[in-house]
Amino acid sequence: MRRLLVANRGEIAVRIIRAARDLGISTVAVHSEADADALHTRLADVAVGIGPSAASKSYLVADAILGAAKETGADAVHPGYGFLSERASFAAAVADAGLTFVGPDAATIERMGDKVAAREVARAAGVPTVPGTPGGVADVDAAVAAAEDVGYPVMLKAAAGGGGRGIRVVDDAQALRTAFGQASNEALKAFGDGTMYLERFVTRARHVEVQVLGDGTDAVHLFERECSLQRRRQKVVEEAVSPGISSAVRDAMTAAAVSLCREAGYRSAGTVEFLVDDAATPGSGGEFFFIEMNTRIQVEHPTTELVTGIDLVAEQLRIAAGEPLRYTRDTIAARGHALEFRVCAEDPERDFLPSPGNVGRVTLPSGPWVRCDTWLEPDGKVPPYYDSLLAKVIIWGADRAEAIARSRRALAEFSVSGIPTTAGLFIELLEQDWFAAADFHTGTLEQWLNTREASAERASTRGETA
C-alpha cells in the first residue's frame, strides 16, 4: 500500500490521514465544494474536489471517488464511517478497479450488513440472538402474526442499514399496524430496502459492543464498550470498558464476538453489538443477545485505543495490505477506563436543533490523558450539509472515577464562539448520581433529558407569572 485515498470528511478523515502518515503511506483527500479548505484537505498529500456541497452529489458518488483515485495514483481506499463505508456495491467497485478496499470484502459487508442474514451467521456460530423473526416479514399481516409468537413489546427494525432509521417500538397489534408502513418507507428511502423484521424489545437493556480485529482466518477481541447513553437511538456518550456488566458476562460476550468473526471469515476491524439484559449487573449472570455487526471503524473507537494502546486504524491498514493479525488474546490487555463525549453543533435548549454557521474562537481541551479528535478550527465554518459532530473529547483515567473527574476539567475547557454546542450539557450530565453509579440503560438519557426539559419549562412559567 503506497497511496491511500480517504473517501470521507471531518474528524474521521483527519484521523485516517494521520494513521497512514505514521505508517509512511501517502494520502489523498477528497472534498466537496463546502470542504475545499477543510483540515483534512490540507493534511493530505493531495486533495481532489469531487462535487457540490450536498453529500448526494459528492461523498456518496462512487464514480467521482474512483475517478479521484485513478487521477492521483491511489492504490487503496479507506471509507471511514458513514457515507459509503457499509455499501457492498462500493467495496466491489473499489476491488473491480484494482484497488485495495480497507475493510471486509463486498460479500461480507452484504451478509453482515443485512441484520437478518447476520442473525443467521450468529446462530451458526452459537451466538445468542434476540428472540424474533428468523427473516424479514412479507407484510404488515405477517408482522402482526409473528408478533403474537414473539410477544409484545416488539421492535420493528429495518433489515438493511442502521443509525436508528426504520426502527419503531410497539406495544400492541394496532400500534404495529400503524408503525409498519412508516418504518418500512423510512428504511426504503434511507437504504433502498424496506424489508422489516421483528425482535423482542428488551425494556431495560444496556447496549454493549465488542471491538474485533480479523484477518480472514483468525480473530481477536479488544474488549467491549458501553454505548447505552443514547438519544433517538444515536449514541451520545461511550466508555471502555463497560461499567455495568459482570466479568462472567464480559468473558462470554467477547468469546461470542470472536466466534461470530471466525464463522464469517471476517477481515478488518469491526464491531459486534449486543443488548445486555439489565439483570447483568456486577455479581449476577444476566443475558446478552447479538443485534448486529458494523463492518467498519466506529465513531467511538478511540475509547478502545486508550485502554488497549492499539491503533485500530493502523491495524485496519496493515490487515488490508495483507498482513496477518499482530495480536493474540494473551497480548491484549485493557488498562484503566476511557470516556468519549460526542460534542455536536446542536442547541440542547432548543430540542437539539442543528446549529451550523461561522465560528470564531475555538479552545480545545488538552493535557495529560485527554484526546480531542476534531476537524474544527478557529474562524472556520460549520456547514449545514453533513452530520453535526464537531469533536470527540476522549479521556482516560486509571479508573472510572478518575476518568470522570478529568472529563469535568476537559469539557470545561471546550469552547466554541458563534454557535451553541452540546459540551455544556455533558458537564451537567457528569454531576448526575445515576451516571456516577453507572446505573443506566438505553432509555435513561432520554428520560433525564425529558425531566430536565420539563423542569426548565416549569421554571420559565414561574418566571412569567411572577
C-alpha positions in Angstrom: 0.0 0.0 0.0 1.7 3.2 -1.2 -1.0 5.8 -1.6 -4.3 5.8 0.3 -7.4 7.7 -0.7 -9.7 8.6 2.2 -13.3 8.6 1.0 -14.7 10.7 3.8 -14.5 14.0 5.6 -14.4 15.6 9.1 -12.6 14.2 12.1 -12.5 10.6 10.8 -10.8 11.7 7.6 -8.2 13.6 9.7 -7.8 10.5 11.9 -7.2 8.2 9.0 -4.7 10.5 7.3 -2.7 10.7 10.4 -2.6 7.0 10.9 -1.5 6.5 7.3 1.2 9.1 7.7 2.5 7.3 10.8 2.9 4.2 8.6 4.7 6.1 5.8 1.7 5.9 3.4 1.0 8.8 1.1 -2.6 10.1 1.3 -5.3 11.6 -0.9 -8.2 13.6 0.4 -11.5 14.1 -1.5 -13.7 17.1 -0.8 -17.0 18.7 -1.7 -17.2 22.4 -2.5 -18.1 23.2 1.1 -14.9 21.4 2.3 -12.5 22.8 -0.1 -10.4 24.3 2.7 -11.2 21.8 5.4 -8.5 20.5 7.7 -8.4 17.0 6.1 -7.7 18.5 2.6 -4.7 20.4 4.0 -3.3 17.4 5.9 -3.3 15.1 3.0 -0.5 15.0 0.4 -3.1 15.6 -2.4 -6.6 16.9 -2.4 -9.2 16.4 -5.1 -12.6 18.1 -5.5 -15.4 15.6 -6.2 -18.6 17.7 -6.5 -21.0 20.2 -4.9 -21.6 20.6 -1.2 -24.5 18.1 -0.9 -23.2 14.7 0.1 -25.5 13.1 -2.5 -23.5 14.9 -5.2 -20.0 14.3 -3.7 -19.2 12.0 -0.9 -21.9 9.5 -2.0 -20.9 9.4 -5.6 -18.7 6.3 -6.0 -17.7 7.1 -9.6 -16.3 10.5 -8.5 -14.3 8.9 -5.7 -12.9 6.2 -8.0 -12.1 8.8 -10.6 -10.1 10.7 -8.0 -8.2 7.5 -7.1 -7.3 7.0 -10.7 -6.3 10.6 -11.2 -3.9 10.6 -8.2 -2.5 7.1 -8.5 -4.0 5.8 -5.3 -3.8 2.1 -4.8 -6.2 1.8 -1.7 -9.4 3.4 -0.4 -10.4 3.8 3.2 -14.2 4.6 3.5 -14.2 5.8 7.2 -17.7 5.5 8.7 -21.0 6.7 7.3 -21.3 7.6 3.6 -20.2 4.6 1.5 -18.5 2.7 4.3 -21.0 -0.2 4.5 -22.2 -0.3 0.9 -21.2 -3.6 -0.6 -21.5 -2.2 -4.1 -18.8 0.4 -3.3 -16.4 -2.2 -1.9 -17.0 -4.3 -5.0 -16.4 -1.2 -7.3 -13.1 -0.5 -5.5 -12.0 -4.0 -5.9 -13.1 -4.1 -9.6 -11.0 -1.0 -10.2 -7.9 -2.9 -9.0 -7.7 -1.1 -5.7 -7.5 -2.3 -2.1 -10.6 -1.6 -0.1 -9.7 -1.0 3.6 -12.4 -3.2 5.1 -14.0 -6.6 4.6 -14.9 -7.7 1.1 -18.2 -6.9 -0.6 -19.8 -10.3 0.2 -19.0 -10.0 3.9 -20.4 -6.4 4.0 -23.6 -7.6 2.3 -24.0 -10.6 4.6 -23.2 -8.9 7.9 -24.8 -5.6 7.0 -28.1 -7.3 6.5 -29.4 -7.7 10.0 -31.4 -10.8 9.1 -28.5 -12.5 7.4 -26.2 -11.5 10.2 -28.5 -13.2 12.7 -28.2 -16.4 10.7 -24.4 -16.2 10.9 -24.7 -15.6 14.6 -26.9 -18.6 15.1 -24.5 -20.8 13.1 -21.7 -19.6 15.4 -23.7 -20.4 18.5 -24.1 -16.7 19.5 -27.4 -15.9 21.3 -29.8 -13.6 19.4 -32.8 -11.6 20.5 -36.0 -13.7 20.1 -37.7 -12.6 16.9 -38.5 -13.5 13.3 -35.8 -15.6 11.5 -36.0 -13.3 8.5 -37.9 -10.4 7.0 -41.7 -10.3 7.2 -43.6 -10.1 4.0 -46.2 -7.5 5.0 -48.0 -6.0 8.0 -50.3 -9.0 8.4 -47.3 -11.3 8.6 -45.7 -8.9 11.1 -48.8 -9.0 13.4 -48.9 -12.8 13.3 -45.2 -13.0 14.1 -45.6 -10.6 17.0 -48.1 -12.8 18.7 -45.4 -15.5 18.9 -42.5 -13.1 19.8 -44.6 -11.3 22.4 -45.1 -7.6 23.0 -43.5 -5.2 23.2 -41.7 -5.8 19.9 -39.2 -3.7 17.9 -39.7 -3.2 14.2 -36.3 -3.0 12.6 -35.0 -2.4 9.0 -33.1 -5.4 7.7 -30.7 -3.1 5.9 -28.9 0.0 7.3 -28.7 1.4 10.8 -28.3 4.7 12.6 -31.7 4.5 14.2 -33.6 4.7 10.9 -36.5 2.3 10.2 -37.0 1.4 13.9 -40.2 1.5 15.9 -41.1 0.0 19.3 -44.8 -1.0 19.6 -46.9 -2.4 22.4 -49.8 -4.0 20.6 -51.2 -5.1 17.2 -52.9 -1.8 16.5 -49.7 0.2 17.0 -47.8 -2.3 14.9 -50.2 -1.9 12.0 -49.7 1.9 12.2 -45.9 1.8 12.5 -45.2 -0.9 9.9 -45.7 1.3 6.8 -44.0 4.3 8.4 -40.8 2.3 9.3 -40.7 0.4 6.0 -41.0 3.6 4.0 -38.3 5.3 6.1 -36.0 2.3 5.5 -36.7 2.3 1.8 -35.8 6.0 1.5 -32.7 5.7 3.6 -31.3 2.3 2.4 -33.2 1.4 -0.8 -34.7 -1.6 1.0 -37.9 -1.5 3.0 -37.7 -5.1 4.4 -38.6 -5.2 8.1 -38.2 -7.9 10.8 -39.2 -8.2 14.4 -37.3 -8.5 17.7 -38.5 -8.8 21.2 -38.0 -5.4 22.9 -35.8 -5.7 26.0 -37.4 -3.0 28.2 -34.3 -2.3 30.4 -31.2 -3.1 28.4 -27.7 -2.0 28.0 -26.1 -1.5 24.6 -22.7 -3.1 24.7 -20.4 -3.6 21.7 -17.3 -5.7 21.3 -14.4 -4.4 19.2 -12.8 -7.1 17.0 -10.0 -7.5 14.5 -9.9 -10.3 12.0 -7.6 -11.3 9.2 -9.9 -13.7 7.4 -8.5 -16.7 9.2 -8.4 -15.8 12.9 -9.9 -13.0 15.0 -9.4 -11.4 18.4 -11.4 -9.0 20.6 -10.2 -5.8 22.2 -12.8 -5.9 25.0 -16.1 -4.0 25.0 -17.6 -0.5 25.0 -20.6 0.7 26.9 -22.9 2.6 24.5 -26.2 2.8 26.4 -26.5 6.5 26.7 -28.4 7.3 23.5 -30.8 10.0 22.2 -33.2 8.9 19.5 -31.2 5.7 19.2 -28.0 7.6 18.4 -25.0 7.1 20.7 -24.0 10.2 22.7 -21.5 9.1 25.4 -19.4 5.9 25.2 -17.0 4.2 27.6 -14.5 1.4 27.6 -14.8 -0.9 29.3 -18.4 -1.3 30.3 -19.0 -0.5 34.0 -22.3 -2.3 34.1 -21.6 -5.9 33.3 -20.1 -8.8 35.3 -16.8 -10.4 34.4 -18.7 -13.6 33.5 -20.9 -11.7 31.0 -17.8 -9.9 29.6 -16.0 -13.2 29.1 -19.0 -14.9 27.4 -19.8 -11.9 25.2 -16.3 -11.3 23.9 -15.9 -15.0 23.2 -19.2 -14.9 21.3 -18.0 -12.0 19.2 -14.8 -13.8 18.2 -16.8 -16.9 17.3 -19.0 -14.8 15.1 -16.0 -13.3 13.3 -14.4 -16.7 12.7 -17.7 -18.0 11.3 -18.0 -15.1 9.0 -14.3 -15.2 7.9 -14.1 -11.6 8.9 -11.2 -9.4 7.8 -10.6 -5.9 9.1 -11.7 -4.0 12.2 -15.4 -4.4 13.1 -17.8 -4.2 16.0 -20.2 -6.8 17.2 -23.2 -5.2 19.0 -25.2 -6.8 21.8 -28.1 -6.0 24.1 -27.5 -6.9 27.7 -30.4 -7.5 30.0 -30.4 -5.1 32.9 -30.1 -8.1 35.2 -26.4 -8.4 34.0 -25.1 -6.2 36.8 -21.8 -7.0 38.6 -22.1 -10.1 40.6 -25.0 -11.6 38.6 -25.3 -13.7 35.5 -27.5 -11.8 33.0 -28.4 -12.5 29.4 -26.9 -10.9 26.3 -28.2 -11.0 22.7 -26.5 -10.3 19.4 -28.2 -7.5 17.5 -25.9 -6.5 14.6 -22.4 -6.1 13.3 -20.8 -2.9 12.0 -18.3 -3.7 9.3 -16.3 -0.5 9.6 -14.4 1.6 12.1 -16.8 3.1 14.7 -17.1 6.7 15.9 -16.3 5.6 19.4 -13.1 3.5 18.5 -10.8 5.9 20.4 -12.0 4.7 23.8 -10.8 1.2 22.9 -7.5 2.7 21.7 -6.9 4.5 25.0 -7.5 1.4 27.2 -5.6 -1.1 25.0 -2.8 1.1 23.4 -3.6 -0.3 20.0 -4.1 2.0 16.9 -7.2 0.4 15.3 -6.9 2.4 12.0 -3.3 1.4 11.6 -4.3 -2.2 12.2 -7.0 -1.9 9.5 -4.4 -0.7 7.1 -2.0 -3.5 7.9 -4.7 -6.1 7.5 -5.8 -4.6 4.2 -2.2 -4.7 3.0 -2.2 -8.5 3.6 -0.5 -8.7 7.0 -1.8 -11.3 9.5 -3.0 -10.3 12.9 -0.2 -9.0 15.0 -2.0 -9.7 18.3 -3.3 -12.7 20.2 -5.7 -12.9 23.1 -2.7 -13.0 25.5 -1.1 -9.9 24.2 -4.1 -7.6 24.5 -5.0 -6.1 27.9 -7.4 -3.4 29.0 -6.0 -0.9 31.4 -7.9 1.9 33.2 -11.1 3.5 31.9 -11.9 5.8 28.9 -14.9 8.0 28.2 -15.9 9.6 24.9 -18.3 12.6 24.5 -19.6 13.5 21.1 -19.7 17.3 21.0 -22.1 18.4 18.3 -23.2 21.7 16.7 -26.6 21.4 18.3 -28.6 23.5 20.8 -29.7 21.4 23.8 -32.0 24.3 24.9 -33.9 24.1 21.6 -34.6 20.4 21.3 -31.1 19.8 19.9 -31.7 21.9 16.8 -28.6 21.8 14.5 -26.5 25.0 14.7 -24.4 25.4 11.6 -22.6 28.7 11.0 -19.5 30.7 11.3 -17.3 30.1 14.4 -14.8 32.5 15.9 -12.6 31.5 18.8 -12.0 27.7 19.4 -10.4 26.3 22.5 -9.9 22.6 22.6 -9.1 20.6 25.8 -5.7 19.0 26.1 -3.3 17.9 28.9 -2.5 14.5 30.4 -4.7 11.7 29.1 -7.0 14.0 27.2 -7.5 13.4 23.4 -9.7 15.6 21.1 -10.4 14.3 17.6 -11.8 17.1 15.5 -11.8 18.9 12.2 -12.8 22.2 13.8 -10.5 25.3 13.6 -10.7 28.9 14.7 -12.6 31.3 12.3 -14.0 28.3 10.5 -17.4 27.4 9.3 -19.7 24.5 10.3 -21.5 23.6 7.0 -25.2 22.6 7.1 -24.9 19.7 4.8 -23.4 17.0 7.0 -23.5 15.4 10.4 -23.4 17.9 13.3 -20.4 16.2 15.0 -17.8 18.8 15.9 -15.4 16.9 18.0 -14.9 13.8 20.2 -13.5 14.5 23.6 -11.9 11.3 24.8 -10.5 10.9 28.4 -8.5 8.2 30.0 -8.2 7.6 33.8 -6.7 4.9 36.0 -10.3 4.0 36.9 -13.7 5.3 36.1 -13.8 7.8 38.9 -10.6 9.4 37.7 -11.8 9.5 34.1 -15.0 11.3 35.2 -13.0 13.9 37.3 -10.7 14.5 34.3 -13.7 14.8 32.0 -15.1 17.6 34.0 -11.9 19.6 33.6 -11.6 18.8 29.9 -15.2 19.6 28.9 -15.0 22.9 30.8 -12.0 23.8 28.6 -14.0 23.1 25.4 -15.2 26.4 24.0 -16.5 27.5 20.5 -17.8 31.0 20.0 -20.5 31.8 17.5 -22.7 28.6 17.7 -24.3 26.6 20.5 -22.8 23.1 21.2 -23.6 20.2 23.5 -20.4 20.5 25.6 -22.1 22.2 28.5 -24.8 19.5 28.6 -22.1 16.9 29.3 -20.8 18.8 32.2 -24.3 18.7 33.7 -24.6 15.0 32.9 -21.4 14.2 34.8 -23.0 15.6 38.0 -25.9 13.1 37.9 -25.8 10.5 40.6 -27.0 7.8 38.3 -24.2 8.5 35.9 -21.6 8.3 38.6 -23.0 5.0 39.8 -23.3 3.7 36.1 -26.9 3.0 36.9 -28.4 3.4 33.4 -29.9 1.6 30.4 -30.7 2.6 26.8 -33.7 4.7 27.8 -32.0 6.6 30.7 -30.6 9.5 28.9 -33.8 10.4 27.1 -35.7 10.1 30.4 -33.2 12.5 32.1 -33.4 15.0 29.1 -37.2 14.9 29.3 -37.2 15.6 33.0 -34.6 18.4 32.5 -36.8 20.0 29.8 -39.9 19.8 32.0 -38.1 21.4 34.9 -36.9 24.2 32.6 -40.4 24.8 31.3 -41.8 25.0 34.9 -39.1 27.5 35.9 -39.9 29.6 32.8 -43.6 29.5 33.6 -42.9 30.6 37.2 -40.8 33.5 35.9 -43.5 34.7 33.5 -46.2 34.7 36.2 -44.1 36.3 38.9 
